[in-house]
């Protein structure tokens, strides 16, 4: 079982990812694809007069503040467009892709954090009416049913709360919980950087291998979105995933290259 998470940052092409998914599925790999749409969400939010707002938790992790209006824009980008673009391309390549968001069939389920504590402009604040959370349970029965019948699930946030509310969840950490729940051998996280860098301004400073015993040091080194990827890696390994690979989605065959040694391997 292989779980591939591809980010939604600017400049990440669909074709390379989808072609590699096709090749792996043809070879008999049981594969689930999780995707983001952050750049599209930012653009759509601004176009609709609701500019994106990012906040930093007390632990230093940045995330999107998601009130109800932002949540609905988020769904337009993730579910309404990006998910179906992946499904369309995979179907064109002969892959029986099924596009679902985490709320469908309660694939991704967790508790809504209606109140969050953040630091904004140097000041601590309490923000209410937030629609975010973290994936705590995965509907493995539904996903296994699809896989057993030859379908390739293409998944994205939002998730669903225990009370039945849509919630924005981090895609990297959702993919980590998914990989653990399905006992995947590998979690591959693709983004618009080569992997974990010693210097975020120098792509040549790639760290090729991080032993699991050094994950805490890697988390201290990581900046921006990379922090959540390292957090996701730690969660996946703790749940029994054998290895996590951070790869570059911009490469011609990003999945193939990451699995053959490009990027950062964590095990």
C-alpha positions as CSV (number, residue, x, y, z in Angstrom):
1,X,0.0,0.0,0.0
2,X,1.3,3.4,-1.0
3,X,-0.1,6.8,0.0
4,X,1.0,9.7,-2.1
5,X,0.2,13.3,-1.0
6,X,0.8,16.0,-3.6
7,X,0.7,19.6,-2.5
8,X,-1.3,22.4,-4.0
9,X,1.3,25.1,-4.2
10,X,1.9,27.2,-7.4
11,X,3.9,25.4,-10.1
12,X,3.0,21.8,-9.4
13,X,1.9,20.0,-12.6
14,X,-0.7,17.2,-12.6
15,X,0.7,15.2,-15.5
16,X,3.9,13.8,-14.0
17,X,2.1,12.7,-10.9
18,X,-0.8,11.2,-12.8
19,X,1.4,9.3,-15.2
20,X,3.4,7.8,-12.3
21,X,0.1,6.8,-10.6
22,X,-1.0,5.1,-13.8
23,X,2.3,3.1,-14.1
24,X,2.2,2.0,-10.5
25,X,-1.4,0.9,-10.6
26,X,-0.7,-1.1,-13.7
27,X,2.1,-2.8,-11.8
28,X,-0.3,-3.8,-9.2
29,X,0.4,-1.2,-6.5
30,X,-2.5,-0.4,-4.2
31,X,-2.3,3.4,-4.2
32,X,-4.2,6.3,-2.7
33,X,-3.6,9.8,-3.9
34,X,-4.2,12.8,-1.5
35,X,-4.0,16.3,-3.0
36,X,-4.0,19.9,-1.9
37,X,-5.2,23.1,-3.6
38,X,-3.7,25.9,-1.4
39,X,-2.6,28.2,-4.3
40,X,-6.0,27.9,-6.0
41,X,-7.8,28.6,-2.7
42,X,-5.7,31.7,-2.1
43,X,-6.5,33.0,-5.6
44,X,-10.2,32.2,-5.4
45,X,-10.4,33.8,-2.0
46,X,-8.9,37.0,-3.2
47,X,-11.1,37.0,-6.4
48,X,-14.2,36.7,-4.3
49,X,-13.2,39.5,-2.0
50,X,-12.3,37.4,1.0
51,X,-8.4,37.5,1.1
52,X,-6.8,34.5,2.8
53,X,-5.8,35.0,6.4
54,X,-3.0,32.9,7.9
55,X,-2.4,32.6,11.6
56,X,0.4,31.0,13.7
57,X,-0.3,28.7,16.6
58,X,1.4,29.1,20.0
59,X,3.7,26.3,18.9
60,X,4.8,28.2,15.8
61,X,2.8,26.3,13.1
62,X,1.1,28.4,10.4
63,X,-2.4,27.6,9.2
64,X,-5.3,29.1,7.3
65,X,-7.9,30.7,9.5
66,X,-11.2,29.2,8.3
67,X,-14.5,30.8,9.1
68,X,-17.6,29.5,7.5
69,X,-17.3,31.7,4.3
70,X,-13.6,30.7,3.9
71,X,-14.6,27.0,4.4
72,X,-17.0,27.2,1.5
73,X,-14.4,28.9,-0.8
74,X,-12.0,26.1,0.3
75,X,-14.5,23.5,-0.8
76,X,-14.9,25.2,-4.2
77,X,-11.1,25.0,-4.8
78,X,-10.4,21.5,-3.3
79,X,-13.5,19.5,-4.1
80,X,-15.1,21.6,-6.9
81,X,-12.1,22.0,-9.1
82,X,-8.8,20.4,-8.2
83,X,-10.2,17.0,-7.2
84,X,-12.0,16.7,-10.5
85,X,-9.0,17.8,-12.5
86,X,-7.0,14.9,-11.0
87,X,-9.8,12.5,-11.7
88,X,-10.2,13.7,-15.2
89,X,-6.5,13.3,-16.0
90,X,-6.3,9.9,-14.4
91,X,-9.3,8.7,-16.3
92,X,-7.7,9.9,-19.5
93,X,-4.7,7.7,-18.6
94,X,-6.9,4.7,-18.0
95,X,-7.0,4.7,-14.2
96,X,-10.3,4.1,-12.6
97,X,-10.1,7.1,-10.3
98,X,-12.8,7.9,-7.7
99,X,-12.6,11.5,-6.4
100,X,-13.8,12.0,-2.8
101,X,-13.3,14.5,-0.1
102,X,-12.7,13.5,3.5
103,X,-16.3,14.2,4.5
104,X,-17.7,11.7,2.0
105,X,-18.6,8.5,3.9
106,X,-16.7,10.0,6.9
107,X,-13.4,9.0,5.3
108,X,-11.6,11.6,7.4
109,X,-13.2,12.3,10.8
110,X,-12.1,14.4,13.7
111,X,-13.1,17.0,16.3
112,X,-13.7,20.6,15.3
113,X,-11.6,23.1,17.0
114,X,-14.1,26.0,17.2
115,X,-11.7,28.1,19.3
116,X,-8.0,28.5,18.5
117,X,-5.2,30.3,20.2
118,X,-2.8,32.1,17.9
119,X,-0.1,34.7,17.7
120,X,-0.9,37.5,15.2
121,X,1.2,40.6,14.7
122,X,3.1,39.7,17.9
123,X,0.0,39.5,20.0
124,X,-1.7,36.4,21.5
125,X,-5.3,36.1,20.4
126,X,-8.3,33.8,20.8
127,X,-10.2,33.2,17.5
128,X,-13.7,31.9,17.6
129,X,-16.0,30.4,14.9
130,X,-13.1,28.5,13.3
131,X,-13.8,25.4,11.2
132,X,-10.6,23.5,11.5
133,X,-9.6,20.2,13.1
134,X,-7.3,17.2,12.8
135,X,-8.0,13.8,11.3
136,X,-8.4,11.3,14.1
137,X,-10.3,8.4,12.4
138,X,-10.3,7.0,8.9
139,X,-13.0,5.0,7.2
140,X,-10.7,2.2,6.1
141,X,-13.6,-0.1,5.2
142,X,-14.9,2.2,2.4
143,X,-11.4,2.8,1.0
144,X,-10.5,-0.9,1.1
145,X,-13.8,-1.7,-0.7
146,X,-12.8,0.7,-3.5
147,X,-9.3,-0.7,-3.7
148,X,-10.5,-4.3,-3.7
149,X,-12.7,-3.5,-6.7
150,X,-9.9,-1.9,-8.8
151,X,-10.6,1.8,-8.0
152,X,-8.0,4.4,-7.1
153,X,-9.2,6.8,-4.5
154,X,-8.3,10.5,-5.0
155,X,-8.8,12.2,-1.7
156,X,-8.7,15.8,-0.4
157,X,-9.9,17.8,2.6
158,X,-12.3,18.9,4.0
159,X,-13.0,16.3,6.7
160,X,-16.1,15.9,8.8
161,X,-16.4,16.5,12.5
162,X,-18.0,14.1,14.9
163,X,-21.0,16.5,15.0
164,X,-21.3,16.4,11.2
165,X,-19.7,19.7,10.3
166,X,-17.2,20.2,7.5
167,X,-13.7,21.0,8.8
168,X,-10.5,22.2,7.2
169,X,-7.7,19.7,8.0
170,X,-4.1,19.7,7.0
171,X,-3.6,17.5,4.0
172,X,-0.1,16.3,5.0
173,X,-1.2,15.2,8.4
174,X,-4.4,13.7,7.0
175,X,-2.3,11.6,4.6
176,X,-0.1,10.5,7.5
177,X,-3.1,9.2,9.5
178,X,-4.4,7.6,6.4
179,X,-1.1,5.8,5.7
180,X,-1.0,4.6,9.3
181,X,-4.6,3.4,9.3
182,X,-4.1,1.4,6.0
183,X,-0.7,0.0,7.1
184,X,1.0,1.6,4.1
185,X,4.6,0.6,3.5
186,X,5.4,4.2,2.3
187,X,4.0,7.7,2.7
188,X,5.3,10.0,-0.1
189,X,4.8,13.7,0.4
190,X,5.4,15.8,-2.8
191,X,5.7,19.6,-2.8
192,X,7.4,22.4,-4.7
193,X,10.8,21.9,-3.0
194,X,13.3,19.0,-3.3
195,X,12.7,17.9,0.3
196,X,14.0,19.0,3.7
197,X,16.6,21.7,3.2
198,X,19.3,22.9,5.6
199,X,18.9,26.3,4.1
200,X,15.4,27.1,2.7
201,X,17.0,29.6,0.2
202,X,19.3,26.9,-1.3
203,X,17.8,23.9,-2.9
204,X,21.3,22.3,-3.1
205,X,21.2,22.0,0.7
206,X,18.9,19.0,0.6
207,X,19.1,16.5,3.5
208,X,18.8,13.1,1.9
209,X,18.2,11.0,5.0
210,X,16.7,11.7,8.4
211,X,16.7,8.8,10.9
212,X,13.6,8.7,13.0
213,X,15.6,9.3,16.1
214,X,16.5,12.7,14.7
215,X,13.0,13.9,13.8
216,X,12.9,16.4,16.6
217,X,16.0,18.1,15.3
218,X,14.5,18.0,11.8
219,X,11.3,19.7,13.1
220,X,13.4,22.4,14.7
221,X,15.2,23.0,11.3
222,X,12.0,23.0,9.2
223,X,10.3,26.2,8.3
224,X,6.9,27.2,7.0
225,X,4.8,24.4,5.5
226,X,7.7,21.9,5.9
227,X,7.0,21.8,9.7
228,X,3.6,20.1,9.1
229,X,5.3,17.6,6.7
230,X,7.8,16.6,9.4
231,X,5.0,16.4,11.9
232,X,3.1,14.2,9.5
233,X,6.1,12.0,9.0
234,X,6.5,11.5,12.7
235,X,2.9,10.6,13.1
236,X,3.0,8.1,10.2
237,X,6.1,6.3,11.5
238,X,4.6,6.1,15.0
239,X,1.6,4.4,13.4
240,X,3.7,1.7,11.7
241,X,4.5,3.2,8.3
242,X,7.9,1.9,7.4
243,X,9.2,5.0,5.6
244,X,8.2,8.6,4.7
245,X,9.7,10.3,1.6
246,X,9.6,14.1,1.0
247,X,9.9,14.6,-2.8
248,X,9.8,17.2,-5.5
249,X,6.5,17.3,-7.4
250,X,8.1,19.5,-10.1
251,X,10.3,16.7,-11.5
252,X,9.2,14.9,-14.7
253,X,8.4,11.6,-12.9
254,X,8.1,12.8,-9.3
255,X,6.8,9.6,-7.7
256,X,9.2,7.4,-9.5
257,X,12.2,9.6,-8.7
258,X,11.3,10.1,-5.1
259,X,10.8,6.3,-4.5
260,X,14.2,5.7,-6.2
261,X,16.2,8.0,-3.9
262,X,15.5,11.6,-4.8
263,X,14.3,13.8,-1.9
264,X,14.5,13.2,1.8
265,X,13.9,9.7,3.2
266,X,12.8,9.4,6.8
267,X,12.9,6.0,8.5
